[in-house]
Amino acid sequence: MILSDRDLKARLAKGDFVVKPFGDPEVQIQPASIDLRLASDFITYRLPHVPVLDPNDNELLAKITETHHVSDGDAFILHPGEFALGSTIEWVRIPDDLVARVEGRSSIGRLAIVVHATAGFIDPGFEGQITLELSNLGRVPVKLYPGMRISQIVLHTMTSAAERPYGPKRGSKYFGQVGPVTSRITTDKR
């Protein structure tokens, strides 16, 4: 079941579900989700001269990424067909009995911007800022402003609390992430 605004407020008040800092809870808490805002740091890939992205080559991945900080009042421009990593301003903690999904807001989707390629699922026990996988599916560049409400988090109840939630005990590689974080697939157990 999806948590309603009433349920979200109750879980926030209880303190086991955390979203901080809130810009304006009256604006951000929606009927069945919470709007999250875009932070000011982005990671892009310099790909024109790379023949292939190898997820097992950490050295290559480090060489071809570039971090960008957008100053207050400025915008990050996402060109057609481009991909960038961003993150939410908000740091979230998902309790062991809930699972979350991050989705793009309708107003952002109508500009041809998607906020996740595949990683819209947030495990129970996750803590950190949410990395956004930003793509421009349109035909013109789009300005993305830090602080804008870009995505929403939807929480679902589980049939029971996770026995082994996401976190340090299971070696979860994105636990506690701050800002956009590139792939850590090379740390996967084989």
NUDOMAR-451799 format. One record per residue (C-alpha): residue number from 1; residue in one letter; x, y, z. Coordinates in nm, 3 decimals, padded with zeros to 5 digits. Layout:
<pts>
+-----+------+---------+---------+---------+
!  nr ! rest !       X !       Y !       Z !
+-----+------+---------+---------+---------+
! NUM !    A !       X !       Y !       Z !
...
+-----+------+---------+---------+---------+
</pts>
This chain:
<pts>
+-----+------+---------+---------+---------+
!  nr ! rest !       X !       Y !       Z !
+-----+------+---------+---------+---------+
!   1 !    M !  00.000 !  00.000 !  00.000 !
!   2 !    I !  00.113 !  00.353 ! -00.073 !
!   3 !    L !  00.141 !  00.595 !  00.218 !
!   4 !    S ! -00.093 !  00.895 !  00.203 !
!   5 !    D ! -00.001 !  01.248 !  00.305 !
!   6 !    R ! -00.149 !  01.171 !  00.648 !
!   7 !    D !  00.066 !  00.857 !  00.679 !
!   8 !    L !  00.377 !  01.038 !  00.555 !
!   9 !    K !  00.333 !  01.313 !  00.814 !
!  10 !    A !  00.281 !  01.054 !  01.090 !
!  11 !    R !  00.597 !  00.864 !  00.994 !
!  12 !    L !  00.796 !  01.188 !  00.974 !
!  13 !    A !  00.668 !  01.286 !  01.320 !
!  14 !    K !  00.755 !  00.941 !  01.455 !
!  15 !    G !  01.110 !  00.998 !  01.329 !
!  16 !    D !  01.180 !  00.660 !  01.167 !
!  17 !    F !  01.123 !  00.804 !  00.819 !
!  18 !    V !  01.341 !  01.113 !  00.767 !
!  19 !    V !  01.351 !  01.379 !  00.496 !
!  20 !    K !  01.577 !  01.676 !  00.567 !
!  21 !    P !  01.603 !  01.961 !  00.513 !
!  22 !    F !  01.249 !  02.043 !  00.413 !
!  23 !    G !  01.218 !  02.363 !  00.214 !
!  24 !    D !  00.844 !  02.391 !  00.271 !
!  25 !    P !  00.654 !  02.084 !  00.393 !
!  26 !    E !  00.321 !  02.246 !  00.300 !
!  27 !    V !  00.437 !  02.258 ! -00.064 !
!  28 !    Q !  00.650 !  01.944 ! -00.077 !
!  29 !    I !  00.411 !  01.696 !  00.088 !
!  30 !    Q !  00.170 !  01.585 ! -00.183 !
!  31 !    P ! -00.137 !  01.360 ! -00.145 !
!  32 !    A !  00.072 !  01.040 ! -00.181 !
!  33 !    S !  00.435 !  01.154 ! -00.218 !
!  34 !    I !  00.693 !  01.409 ! -00.113 !
!  35 !    D !  00.854 !  01.639 ! -00.368 !
!  36 !    L !  01.234 !  01.647 ! -00.358 !
!  37 !    R !  01.451 !  01.933 ! -00.477 !
!  38 !    L !  01.752 !  01.933 ! -00.710 !
!  39 !    A !  02.094 !  01.992 ! -00.552 !
!  40 !    S !  02.364 !  02.204 ! -00.715 !
!  41 !    D !  02.626 !  01.941 ! -00.805 !
!  42 !    F !  02.625 !  01.731 ! -01.122 !
!  43 !    I !  02.846 !  01.466 ! -01.278 !
!  44 !    T !  02.877 !  01.429 ! -01.653 !
!  45 !    Y !  03.066 !  01.186 ! -01.872 !
!  46 !    R !  03.315 !  01.306 ! -02.135 !
!  47 !    L !  03.232 !  01.042 ! -02.395 !
!  48 !    P !  03.313 !  01.160 ! -02.748 !
!  49 !    H !  03.651 !  00.984 ! -02.757 !
!  50 !    V !  03.567 !  00.679 ! -02.547 !
!  51 !    P !  03.509 !  00.368 ! -02.763 !
!  52 !    V !  03.323 !  00.182 ! -02.488 !
!  53 !    L !  03.219 !  00.223 ! -02.124 !
!  54 !    D !  03.357 ! -00.072 ! -01.928 !
!  55 !    P !  03.187 ! -00.107 ! -01.588 !
!  56 !    N !  03.486 ! -00.314 ! -01.469 !
!  57 !    D !  03.736 ! -00.036 ! -01.545 !
!  58 !    N !  03.734 !  00.201 ! -01.245 !
!  59 !    E !  04.030 !  00.394 ! -01.382 !
!  60 !    L !  03.853 !  00.471 ! -01.710 !
!  61 !    L !  03.532 !  00.569 ! -01.531 !
!  62 !    A !  03.727 !  00.810 ! -01.307 !
!  63 !    K !  03.904 !  00.966 ! -01.607 !
!  64 !    I !  03.591 !  01.034 ! -01.808 !
!  65 !    T !  03.373 !  01.193 ! -01.539 !
!  66 !    E !  03.355 !  01.561 ! -01.464 !
!  67 !    T !  03.192 !  01.732 ! -01.165 !
!  68 !    H !  03.004 !  02.061 ! -01.209 !
!  69 !    H !  02.883 !  02.294 ! -00.936 !
!  70 !    V !  02.603 !  02.533 ! -01.026 !
!  71 !    S !  02.600 !  02.860 ! -00.833 !
!  72 !    D !  02.283 !  03.006 ! -00.680 !
!  73 !    G !  02.060 !  03.156 ! -00.947 !
!  74 !    D !  02.239 !  02.973 ! -01.231 !
!  75 !    A !  02.116 !  02.665 ! -01.417 !
!  76 !    F !  02.262 !  02.336 ! -01.532 !
!  77 !    I !  02.181 !  02.291 ! -01.900 !
!  78 !    L !  02.095 !  01.938 ! -02.009 !
!  79 !    H !  02.119 !  01.905 ! -02.386 !
!  80 !    P !  01.916 !  01.664 ! -02.601 !
!  81 !    G !  02.039 !  01.308 ! -02.566 !
!  82 !    E !  02.268 !  01.397 ! -02.277 !
!  83 !    F !  02.291 !  01.215 ! -01.947 !
!  84 !    A !  02.407 !  01.356 ! -01.614 !
!  85 !    L !  02.398 !  01.251 ! -01.252 !
!  86 !    G !  02.244 !  01.491 ! -01.004 !
!  87 !    S !  02.110 !  01.446 ! -00.655 !
!  88 !    T !  01.840 !  01.562 ! -00.423 !
!  89 !    I !  01.902 !  01.834 ! -00.167 !
!  90 !    E !  01.714 !  01.619 !  00.081 !
!  91 !    W !  01.880 !  01.341 !  00.276 !
!  92 !    V !  01.637 !  01.057 !  00.338 !
!  93 !    R !  01.622 !  00.759 !  00.572 !
!  94 !    I !  01.386 !  00.478 !  00.481 !
!  95 !    P !  01.275 !  00.258 !  00.775 !
!  96 !    D !  01.308 ! -00.120 !  00.757 !
!  97 !    D !  00.935 ! -00.174 !  00.698 !
!  98 !    L !  00.897 !  00.063 !  00.402 !
!  99 !    V !  01.028 !  00.067 !  00.047 !
! 100 !    A !  01.040 !  00.379 ! -00.169 !
! 101 !    R !  01.035 !  00.479 ! -00.534 !
! 102 !    V !  01.169 !  00.800 ! -00.676 !
! 103 !    E !  00.982 !  00.932 ! -00.977 !
! 104 !    G !  00.999 !  01.245 ! -01.186 !
! 105 !    R !  00.740 !  01.511 ! -01.133 !
! 106 !    S !  00.488 !  01.544 ! -01.413 !
! 107 !    S !  00.591 !  01.905 ! -01.476 !
! 108 !    I !  00.951 !  01.792 ! -01.535 !
! 109 !    G !  00.847 !  01.498 ! -01.757 !
! 110 !    R !  00.650 !  01.738 ! -01.974 !
! 111 !    L !  00.982 !  01.909 ! -02.051 !
! 112 !    A !  01.117 !  01.570 ! -02.174 !
! 113 !    I !  01.339 !  01.525 ! -01.867 !
! 114 !    V !  01.353 !  01.188 ! -01.692 !
! 115 !    V !  01.507 !  01.156 ! -01.346 !
! 116 !    H !  01.604 !  00.791 ! -01.342 !
! 117 !    A !  01.720 !  00.542 ! -01.602 !
! 118 !    T !  01.659 !  00.231 ! -01.392 !
! 119 !    A !  01.741 !  00.317 ! -01.031 !
! 120 !    G !  01.405 !  00.438 ! -00.908 !
! 121 !    F !  01.383 !  00.178 ! -00.632 !
! 122 !    I !  01.503 !  00.264 ! -00.279 !
! 123 !    D !  01.556 ! -00.026 ! -00.041 !
! 124 !    P !  01.438 ! -00.037 !  00.321 !
! 125 !    G !  01.723 !  00.085 !  00.542 !
! 126 !    F !  01.868 !  00.327 !  00.283 !
! 127 !    E !  02.009 !  00.655 !  00.416 !
! 128 !    G !  02.154 !  00.936 !  00.206 !
! 129 !    Q !  02.084 !  01.180 ! -00.070 !
! 130 !    I !  01.922 !  01.026 ! -00.375 !
! 131 !    T !  02.128 !  01.020 ! -00.693 !
! 132 !    L !  01.920 !  01.119 ! -00.996 !
! 133 !    E !  01.998 !  00.979 ! -01.342 !
! 134 !    L !  01.898 !  01.277 ! -01.555 !
! 135 !    S !  01.832 !  01.247 ! -01.929 !
! 136 !    N !  01.692 !  01.488 ! -02.183 !
! 137 !    L !  01.469 !  01.296 ! -02.424 !
! 138 !    G !  01.363 !  01.611 ! -02.605 !
! 139 !    R !  01.502 !  01.804 ! -02.899 !
! 140 !    V !  01.603 !  02.126 ! -02.720 !
! 141 !    P !  01.826 !  02.197 ! -02.418 !
! 142 !    V !  01.652 !  02.233 ! -02.083 !
! 143 !    K !  01.771 !  02.446 ! -01.791 !
! 144 !    L !  01.761 !  02.271 ! -01.455 !
! 145 !    Y !  01.780 !  02.502 ! -01.154 !
! 146 !    P !  01.916 !  02.392 ! -00.817 !
! 147 !    G !  01.637 !  02.410 ! -00.562 !
! 148 !    M !  01.361 !  02.325 ! -00.810 !
! 149 !    R !  01.125 !  02.044 ! -00.714 !
! 150 !    I !  01.235 !  01.782 ! -00.966 !
! 151 !    S !  01.129 !  01.444 ! -00.829 !
! 152 !    Q !  00.900 !  01.281 ! -00.579 !
! 153 !    I !  00.942 !  00.995 ! -00.338 !
! 154 !    V !  00.657 !  00.749 ! -00.293 !
! 155 !    L !  00.659 !  00.509 !  00.004 !
! 156 !    H !  00.505 !  00.164 !  00.014 !
! 157 !    T !  00.447 ! -00.058 !  00.317 !
! 158 !    M !  00.595 ! -00.407 !  00.310 !
! 159 !    T !  00.433 ! -00.720 !  00.449 !
! 160 !    S !  00.701 ! -00.723 !  00.719 !
! 161 !    A !  01.020 ! -00.537 !  00.804 !
! 162 !    A !  01.328 ! -00.639 !  00.607 !
! 163 !    E !  01.536 ! -00.903 !  00.782 !
! 164 !    R !  01.858 ! -00.766 !  00.628 !
! 165 !    P !  01.793 ! -00.400 !  00.538 !
! 166 !    Y !  02.018 ! -00.192 !  00.317 !
! 167 !    G !  02.314 ! -00.059 !  00.511 !
! 168 !    P !  02.667 ! -00.114 !  00.642 !
! 169 !    K !  02.597 ! -00.463 !  00.779 !
! 170 !    R !  02.538 ! -00.594 !  00.429 !
! 171 !    G !  02.808 ! -00.379 !  00.266 !
! 172 !    S !  02.563 ! -00.160 !  00.076 !
! 173 !    K !  02.775 !  00.055 ! -00.153 !
! 174 !    Y !  02.556 !  00.367 ! -00.172 !
! 175 !    F !  02.459 !  00.387 !  00.196 !
! 176 !    G !  02.517 !  00.739 !  00.330 !
! 177 !    Q !  02.590 !  00.888 ! -00.012 !
! 178 !    V !  02.617 !  01.264 ! -00.039 !
! 179 !    G !  02.573 !  01.434 ! -00.374 !
! 180 !    P !  02.565 !  01.252 ! -00.705 !
! 181 !    V !  02.756 !  00.923 ! -00.692 !
! 182 !    T !  02.887 !  00.738 ! -00.997 !
! 183 !    S !  02.853 !  00.364 ! -01.046 !
! 184 !    R !  03.028 !  00.142 ! -00.794 !
! 185 !    I !  02.954 ! -00.175 ! -00.989 !
! 186 !    T !  03.318 ! -00.286 ! -00.962 !
! 187 !    T !  03.258 ! -00.349 ! -00.590 !
! 188 !    D !  02.988 ! -00.607 ! -00.664 !
! 189 !    K !  03.054 ! -00.953 ! -00.528 !
! 190 !    R !  03.085 ! -01.209 ! -00.805 !
+-----+------+---------+---------+---------+
</pts>
